[in-house]
Amino acid sequence: HLISAKKFGIISKEINFGIYLILPVFYTNLTEIWKLNKKERIIINLSGIYLQFFVGILLFIFFILTKNQITLHLFYSNFIISIINLNPILKFDGYWVLSDFLEKSNLIKESNDYFKSLVKLKKSSSDFKVKIYTIIRYGFLFYIYFHILKLFYVIGIGFFDYSAQANINTTQIFYFTLIIAYIMFNI
């Protein structure tokens, strides 16, 4: 990101390490990127993924030459991280690319506002792109929450009664997921 940003005249004054969700991340402050046009912002945001794919190619070539299994596992890990990084639902590079493409500086906030208006049965002035993104985003998040809660339910039941695992009540998990989503999104 830094090299691409510098090419377009953006100098980052902050590079740091942090935790996003549960993942360790390196990040750089590129708040001045909004001065650039859409194409330049997309190039900068895709440069991290480009570098990951380049590293992946190098790891794969190294694996072919050495047959080192650790290198193969590093290649797979790097590939999975690259795919996750392309996900536009969470604030990774894919999200920023989609935000730039749609020319929305705070796509998640607009999505949350639209979702709240739906839940409260209020009319919304959100444009069609935000509505589609919201449906996909909340569908994806609901799917993930549902399966995480289902896993915890199975683990919890299995901890106390292994034979009860077959009797998972999907309706209970569904409603519990709705309650958790309601609390998390503060609707």
Disulfide bonds with the S-S distance in Angstrom:
none
